[in-house]
Amino acid sequence: MSRMIQTKYGYETREQAAADARLEKWLANKKRINQRKRRSDNERRILFEKNK
């Protein structure tokens, strides 16, 4: 039987806690990448005017 540990999501096995940690790191990285890709309003306006 696996031991349960207390996490911010409640009691989980160590494997579940590790999986949650990997998922949270992946989501944070994805959010950081998307913020870098996001264009400012001024850049959108310039592109819109250029393509018009």
Residue pairs with C-beta under 8 A, 6 or more apart in sequence:
2 13
2 14
2 15
3 13
3 14
4 11
4 12
4 13
5 11
5 12
5 13
5 14
5 17
7 17
7 20
9 20
12 20
39 47
